[in-house]
Amino acid sequence: MGDAVAIATGVVKRFAGLAAPALDGVSMTICTGGVTGLVGPDGAGKTTLIRILAGLMAADEGDIAVLGQAPGEELADLGYMPQRFGLYEDLSVEQNLTLYADMRELPDDEREATFARLLNFTDLARFRDRMAGNLSGGMKQKLGLACALVKRPRLLLLDEPGVGVDPISRRELWAMVQELTADAHYGGMGVLWSTAYLDEAEKCDRVYLLNEGKLLFEGDPAELTGSVADRVVRLTGFAQRRRRLLTEMLDREGVIDGTIQGRSVRLLLDREDRLAGDSGFQLAPATPRFEDGFIERLGGGPKGTSRLAEAYREVPADSGKAIVARGLTKTFGDFTAASDVSFEVPYGTIFGLLGPNGAGKSTTFKMLCGLLTPSHGECAVAGHDLRTSGGKARAALGYMAQKFSLYGDLSVAQNLDFFAGAYGLTRGGARDAIARVTEVFELGDVLKVNAGTLPLGFKQRLALAAAVMHEPPVLFLDEPTSGVDPVTRREFWTHINGLVEKGVAVLVTTHFMEEAEYCDQITLIYRSQQIASGTPDDLKQQAADMAALDDPTMEDTFIAMIEASDAQREAGEAAA
Amino acid sequence: MSAGQIDPRRLRAMVVKEGVQILRDPSTILIALALPVLLLFLFGYAINLDNARTHIGLAVQDDSAAAQSLALAYQHSPYFAVTTARTVAPLRARMIAGEIRGIVVIPQDFGSGAARGHRPPIQIIADGSQPNAANFTTAYARGVAQTWAAQEAEAAGLRAPLPTDMSLRFWYNPSLASRNFLVPGAIAIVMTMIGTLLTSLVIAREWERGTMEAMMATPMRMSEFLISKIVPYFLLALASMAMCTLLATLVFGVPLRGSLPALLLLTVAYLMPALGQGLFISAATKNQFVASQIALLSGFLPTFLLSGFLFEIASMPKWIQAITYIVPARYFIPALQTVFLAGDIWAVILPAVACLLGFGAIFFLLCFRSTRRSLDK
């Protein structure tokens, strides 16, 4: 990489009311000619660092030089895209560009050419006169990028450009930024890309891994990935249920981390030969990932046994299907949000609803919760038809969304009290349930703390605790772990896996591909239609055949299927 | 505050952007152009504070011809609806019940006293719980008696030996049509709505939508940002003022005795504190909901209640009277009424303009101090 355009040394930032500093002695250098990744879970301090570099916040300690000056001095040469893109939704695409061009003092004679190039580059030329508020999430993000690029910045700061958009848009944006760094027109530009997606970290030229305000790693991402090479293995061909095998393996000494990947179990070991001589499965090396290195730096994942599951009641196995959806259709006016969605979820399994934003998975989810009435079709939860006995159906399910499901200005104890009441537990039942989840999730020390000020990991636990207090046989999870650190995510899925072994049925919506790997069955929803269904391995196989991919990841699979669906639709439209 | 020159191109771009946003937002247009019409019609037609045909009681304790003639004068007065009784007692009960606003007592020796050359005074009792109405009632009741006395004297061919020779006339609004002073007041309310209520939302909205953050990362100066917020709303308010003035004079027949420059000067002066207050609220709260509530409580309600628009300041408790001195509308409304009803009386207008500009300077200072280029609290 080239010259340093931003150098930060020993940056410390504290916020009033929070004990731990948001940034604790962070140093970083952003160079031209490549993408510098700022990687870490939500709450790691990424946004704070970017805002300090952009001159929007003052650091409490440390030295910072941006383009050779104090932050906030060289703003004409700075491109900054905040998390919410900074677009005026009631201005058109062109008016937004014009405004930013005026703000950044782009000369008039360069304007026409620049706009044409950026609109072409972002594929927004067709939408020049459309209000920014009427663009899709992916298009807003591209417009945000175009606005940040309007004056050929020497430093481009992108704050989580991939958040809240689907994998396809995310990939497109990545390709665009990659192209920029190679483009002679933008030569000499340094790019900082912040992300919570660890797979994006692997693609950066240089990475700064941030966790709870501290720098865990800096350097070439391959270096971190390389540090776990040969120690990542895949187990196949075993007779047990895979969740049980994973639990067993995680409880063994020398197993640092483990996840389910379709029908196989993937493990990170402390020594290459840790499982040598074991029988009952086949052992094969697996591709090491950046995340493996991250987990190791965090001290490894949690053990395999879930105390929540151990204390949970056994859900009777012979009570029919947990969730049934038949021909679910929802129309809003002449817009069809979900069309003819059908599936069944037996007890003791995990079912995944996947799809880009706006595809219809939330609509389907809301119909199953009884929050929306289907226009056609029927659905039942735990044997209760949502139309005739919605109350009973809702009492049988626990609902957890990673965002919005807690009251931030109530204490942990008050939240638990509230949800116990909301789920209709008796006073004695509530007391027992609260005592149980407090113990299982180790919430004892934070009972009096306001939920809003908890670290993300605790919020995650509290949200799950609130959802399972009444021991429901069915669990609905809406984007349950997006943005949390991998250890917290492991911990979460350890509980879910344990509950599933107790017979609980789980429905999960996600666009986070790793969560999809935990599912027994997946259905992919796109443009309100179910475009594919099957086990994760089936879908990967289908995608491999369709797009001639070798060992595709879940994300490759997702993208291949959506692209195939688009191609099919376009062919159909062309024929008609 | 970031120092440095204001760049005309950036400023123009921001003003244009703000203007486009105003034009695209139906609620802004509604508040600026439709609401004034509604308010003016409300105060022009529906609400009537005129005291025509005030109900009063008349206690006629004397049977002389003079007493009967005076009683008749009250009964024939176009201003009063009269209930007659022999004594005060039954009338007092009706006054407590709120059925009559005042009592005129014609004493026992009214006729015989006159014959002796010394006429006893009539007594006028008014309901002081409604000071405005009480003032009008006593004034008019007196007027009737004086007119009657003058006519009596003329009939007798000699000047009446009245203890005081007083004649009462209401200037500038001779028929005392409340519309004439309510409509200028309503215009002040409209100016407050646009100046304070609408602008209280504009900076908060940028914070809430995350555009503030993006703008602060451009070379934009905070002074440019603030000016870009002021200019469009200033123009919008002037347009609204023009519309209100046309409506007031053409539709409601409110006279405009002063000059247009005086009206413009006064309006511009009032918009300074109004806009400054709105922007300060917006910059300080960074939240549209909180900002609108504060603007309502600190801008709109005082203009309504503490400016002398609906309630007379002189009849308020002393400590509330003290508070009214920091309500800009208190200076604006009387001056505006003066321009409409009396004319360019600079002795009234100029001090008001000076006070308003002073308030404006204070608000703008606060505003610039609370708008820093930083996300730190």
Interface residues (C-beta under 8 A of the other chain):
Chain A: A16 R51 A54 G55 L56 M57 A58 G72 L75 A76 L78 Y80 M81 P82 Q83 R84 F85 G86 L87 Y88 E89 D90 L91 Q95 T98 L99 Y100 D102 M103 R104 E105 C147 L157
Chain B: D7 R9 R10 R12 A13 M14 K17 V20 Q21 R24 D25 R209 G210 T211 E213 A214 M215 M216 A217 T218 P219 M220 R373 S374 L375 D376 K377
